Every structure is written in structure tokens, then in C-alpha cells.
Amino acid sequence: MAKRDWGVAVPPSEREVQRQYRVLKMMVDMHSMLRGRYSRLSLAVDLLLLVCSVLFVATAFASDEVLGLIGLEPSASRVAISVAAVCAFLLSLITLRTGWKEKAALHNDARERLTRVVSTFRKARRDDGTWPVENLEDLHESYWAVMEAAANIPSSSFLGLKAKYARKKAVSEHIDDHPCCPVWLARLRLLLKGIARKSQSDNHTDHAPRDS
């Protein structure tokens, strides 16, 4: 995967490997977020399906007398049973169509693969944050191998996930500098700082000289 110049393999640069290391760490977090998102959606649907199924089974074969004994109106109970059956059917279709459980498993597999490669980068990394020249090619190959094997990040989610990762990283660095600062306050400070920078940037753009 190294660049080639007139048929001669050129080893990847230190700068390129540094970039790949940053991308790998970001991708680990992105896949972790997607795994959590799809796992929560899958669990929510499974729990709702379980509730609807239990409600249907528990009341479908009960007589009007039994329903009356537990304080339920027979006619209203029959409507509830029908609604529960329809909901269970719809939830089953949602599970089949969305494949959230399978997507969660794919992103978990990608996270594990990427984590192993990040560990390889870290083990080869020197104390000054650089890598030995003799390891650059192997690290470069490992990067491309795992990126090709890992599940894709949906393009519609990429920017949002990248923004979350950047905020998480900024909050972590802020807490490193201010260990006693609560997480919510660190987020608020960074939010206000970002708004102030955006306002300054807009003002600078508005007052910049324009070509006549």
C-alpha cells in the first residue's frame, strides 16, 4: 500500500503514519458510538415486543368473567389485545427491516479490529511520539487492512459522530488541565468558547475588505 515512484516502493512518511494513528483512534470511538446506538434501538424494540407479546398471551384466552375479576372491561380488553397483536407484528417487521442487532454486531467487530491495530501502533510508538522507520511500512499496511475490513460508517452519520468525538476529546483535555472541574461545566465552558470564537470569526469576515 506504500506509494510508488517510477516503480520503486516509497515507504510511508512519519507524518502519514501519525495521521493514520489519529484516524484509527477516531474510528474506534465512532464505531463504539454506533454500536451503542444500534444496541439501544434493538433492545428497546425487543422489550416493546416482549411487553406486547406477554399482554397478548396473558389476555387473549381469558374469558369475560376472568377479565371482570381483575377489573378489566371485556370489550376494552379485546381492543387492547388487538392493538397489542398489531404492535407486536409491526415491531417484528421493524426488527427484520432495520437489522439493528446485526448492525450493532458489525460495528462491535469493527471496534475490536481497530482497537487491536491501535494497540499495535502504540506498542511500536517511541516515547517522543514517533515511530521507528523500520516499522512504518508494517503500520501503514495494518492501517489499510483494517480500514478495508471494518464496517463502513454511514455517510449521513459521519459528521455528527466526528463532532461528538471532537467534543469528547476537547472535554477530556480540559479535565486533564482542570481535574476538579465537573464534566458538565467543562462542556459548558467549551461551548461558550466555541460560540465566542465563531462570533469573532463572523465579525472578522464582515469587516474584511472586499474587492470593488
C-alpha positions in Angstrom: 0.0 0.0 0.0 3.0 2.3 0.0 3.3 5.0 -2.6 5.4 4.1 -5.7 7.7 6.4 -7.6 8.8 5.1 -11.1 8.1 1.6 -10.0 10.1 1.9 -6.7 8.2 1.5 -3.5 8.4 4.5 -1.3 7.8 3.9 2.5 5.1 6.0 4.1 6.2 9.1 5.8 6.2 9.7 9.6 3.5 12.4 9.1 1.2 10.0 7.2 1.5 7.3 9.9 0.8 9.9 12.6 -2.4 10.9 10.6 -3.4 7.2 10.4 -3.0 6.8 14.1 -5.3 9.8 14.8 -7.9 8.4 12.3 -7.8 4.9 13.9 -8.5 6.4 17.4 -11.3 8.4 16.0 -12.8 5.4 14.2 -12.7 3.3 17.3 -14.9 5.9 19.1 -17.2 6.3 16.1 -17.9 2.5 15.9 -18.3 2.4 19.6 -21.0 5.1 19.4 -22.8 3.3 16.5 -22.6 0.0 18.3 -24.2 1.7 21.4 -26.9 3.4 19.3 -28.0 0.3 17.4 -27.8 -1.8 20.6 -30.1 0.6 22.4 -32.6 0.7 19.5 -32.5 -3.1 19.2 -33.1 -3.5 23.0 -35.9 -1.0 23.0 -37.7 -2.8 20.2 -37.1 -6.2 21.8 -38.6 -5.0 25.2 -41.6 -3.5 23.5 -42.1 -6.7 21.5 -41.9 -8.7 24.7 -44.4 -6.5 26.5 -46.9 -6.7 23.6 -46.5 -10.5 23.4 -47.0 -11.0 27.1 -50.0 -8.8 27.1 -51.5 -10.7 24.1 -50.8 -14.1 25.5 -52.0 -13.2 29.0 -55.4 -11.9 27.9 -56.1 -13.5 24.6 -57.6 -16.7 26.0 -59.1 -15.1 29.2 -62.9 -15.2 29.5 -65.1 -12.2 30.2 -65.5 -13.4 33.7 -61.8 -13.6 34.3 -61.3 -10.2 32.9 -64.0 -8.8 35.1 -62.5 -10.3 38.2 -59.2 -8.5 37.6 -61.0 -5.2 37.0 -60.8 -5.1 33.2 -63.7 -4.2 30.9 -64.1 -7.2 28.5 -64.8 -5.0 25.4 -62.0 -2.6 26.1 -59.7 -5.6 26.8 -60.4 -7.1 23.4 -59.4 -3.8 21.8 -56.2 -3.8 23.8 -55.5 -7.4 22.7 -55.9 -6.4 19.1 -53.7 -3.4 19.5 -51.0 -5.5 21.2 -51.1 -8.0 18.4 -50.8 -5.4 15.7 -48.0 -3.7 17.6 -46.1 -7.0 18.0 -46.4 -7.6 14.3 -45.2 -4.1 13.4 -42.3 -4.4 15.8 -41.3 -7.7 14.3 -41.3 -6.1 10.8 -39.2 -3.2 12.2 -36.7 -5.7 13.6 -36.4 -7.5 10.3 -36.2 -4.4 8.1 -33.8 -2.3 10.2 -31.4 -5.1 11.3 -30.2 -3.0 14.3 -28.9 -6.0 16.2 -26.8 -7.1 13.2 -25.5 -3.6 12.7 -24.5 -3.4 16.3 -22.6 -6.6 15.9 -20.8 -5.4 12.8 -19.8 -2.1 14.5 -18.6 -4.0 17.6 -16.5 -6.2 15.3 -15.0 -3.2 13.6 -14.3 -1.6 17.0 -12.4 -4.7 18.2 -10.4 -4.9 14.9 -9.5 -1.2 15.1 -8.6 -1.4 18.8 -6.1 -4.2 18.0 -4.4 -2.1 15.3 -4.3 1.0 17.6 -2.6 -1.2 20.2 -0.1 -2.2 17.5 0.6 1.4 16.8 1.0 2.2 20.5 3.4 -0.6 21.1 5.6 0.5 18.3 5.5 4.1 19.3 8.5 5.7 20.9 8.5 7.9 24.0 8.8 11.0 21.9 5.6 10.2 19.9 7.3 8.9 16.8 7.7 5.5 15.2 10.9 3.7 14.1 11.4 4.0 10.3 11.6 0.2 10.0 8.0 -0.1 11.5 6.4 2.5 9.2 5.6 0.1 6.3 4.0 -2.5 8.6 1.9 0.0 10.4 0.8 1.5 7.1 -0.2 -1.9 5.8 -2.1 -2.7 9.1 -4.0 0.5 8.8 -5.2 -0.1 5.3 -6.0 -3.8 6.0 -8.3 -2.9 9.0 -9.9 0.0 7.2 -10.9 -2.2 4.3 -12.2 -5.0 6.6 -14.1 -2.8 9.0 -17.8 -1.9 8.5 -18.4 1.4 6.9 -19.5 4.5 8.8 -22.8 5.7 7.3 -22.1 9.0 5.4 -25.2 10.6 7.0 -23.8 9.9 10.4 -20.1 10.7 9.8 -20.0 14.4 10.5 -22.2 14.1 13.6 -20.0 11.3 15.0 -16.8 13.3 14.2 -18.2 16.3 16.1 -19.1 14.1 19.1 -15.6 12.7 19.1 -14.0 16.1 18.8 -16.1 17.4 21.7 -15.3 14.3 23.8 -11.6 14.8 23.1 -11.8 18.6 24.0 -13.6 17.8 27.2 -11.1 15.2 28.2 -8.2 17.6 27.6 -9.9 20.3 29.6 -10.4 17.9 32.5 -6.7 16.9 32.3 -5.8 20.6 32.8 -8.5 21.2 35.4 -9.0 17.9 37.3 -11.6 19.3 39.7 -13.8 20.7 37.0 -17.2 18.9 36.7 -17.8 17.4 33.3 -21.0 19.5 32.7 -19.0 22.7 33.5 -16.2 21.6 31.1 -18.8 21.1 28.4 -20.4 24.5 29.1 -17.0 26.3 29.0 -16.1 24.7 25.7 -19.5 25.5 24.3 -19.2 29.2 25.3 -15.6 29.4 24.0 -16.7 27.9 20.7 -19.6 30.4 20.4 -17.2 33.3 21.1 -14.7 32.1 18.5 -17.5 31.7 15.9 -18.7 35.3 16.7 -15.2 36.7 16.4 -14.7 34.9 13.1 -18.0 36.2 11.7 -17.1 39.8 12.8 -13.7 39.5 11.1 -15.3 38.3 7.9 -17.9 41.1 7.9 -15.2 43.8 8.4 -12.7 42.3 5.9 -12.0 44.5 2.9 -13.8 43.4 -0.3 -12.8 43.8 -3.9 -14.7 46.5 -5.7 
